[in-house]
Amino acid sequence: MPGHGCEKSGRKHTPITSKKQRGLFGAELRRRKAGKKRRMKGITTAELRSHLTESKGKKLPASAKYAKARKRKRK
């Protein structure tokens, strides 16, 4: 779900902030490829693919709880 300014700046935008979330997005993509029932109805298959490729090169914590703590420390 990229915002309006993300394409212009070249900055990658993804809602995936942890390895666990990356796994959930990957499981949803596999579920859709297999033709099974969707669990994430608010996101398209193309958006799933783009977010997974964007998060591929990031160093992510194991859970989102630690991702929030890292963001607070940076400020």
Order of alpha helices (4+ residues) and beta strands (2+ residues): alpha-alpha-alpha-alpha
